[in-house]
Amino acid sequence: MTKKKKSESKNQLVFTKENYKLLIIGAIIIVIGFLLMVGGKAESPDQFNPEVFSFRRITLAPIVVLLGFAFEIYAIMKKPKESNGEQSS
């Protein structure tokens, strides 16, 4: 590897603009999942509210959060596309 290629590889960023967009989308999905978990509080501590155990809070919200984390992993692992002029040998 020549000096020119070494210096070019040092100046290159790890993530591209597309990776950052995907990371933001993943973070939004995670926030949506946590917002789905909100609520179900009883009016007073002496009362029980069965709404705490709704499908949305127990099943849907954790699945959405896990999908958001999976999307984040994909966004981190995604390799940037190489342009035609910069193909490696």
Sequence and secondary structure as in RCSB ss.txt:
>XXXX:A:sequence
MTKKKKSESKNQLVFTKENYKLLIIGAIIIVIGFLLMVGGKAESPDQFNPEVFSFRRITLAPIVVLLGFAFEIYA
IMKKPKESNGEQSS
>XXXX:A:secstr
  HHHHHHHHHS SS HHHHHHHHHHHHHHHHHHHHH     SSTTS  GGGG HIIIIIHHHHHHHHHHHHHHH
HH      GGG   
